[in-house]
C-alpha cells in the first residue's frame, strides 16, 4: 500500500499558508493584551511617592506627593473630631509615612484613631 502523501505535515503547512494573516492578527492581539496587563501591574513602579511637612496655625500638617504633585494635603490631624493640627513635626511625619506606605501597598490611605494610638500620637 503506497501513500499519495509522502509528507504528513503538508496539510498543516498548507493550512498555515492559507491562514497566516489570521494567525498574525491573533498573535498581535495577544501581545497587545499582555503588554497592557503588564503595564497595569507595574504601574506602581512608575509612581514616585514622597511627603513633606509644614507648619500651620493649627500645628503641623503634611502633603503626600505623587510624582512631585500634591496628592493629599492634610492641614489637620485625620480621624480626630474638631480641627486640630499635629503637635510636633515628628508626629506629622509618622502619619505621612504611614499614608505613603499604604499607598505603596495599594491600600486605602485612611487613618483611624487606632493608627494614631499605635504611632503614640496624642490627640
Helices and strands as residue ranges (DSSP letters): H 10-41, H 43-46, E 49-56, E 59-66, E 69-74, H 89-104, H 113-118
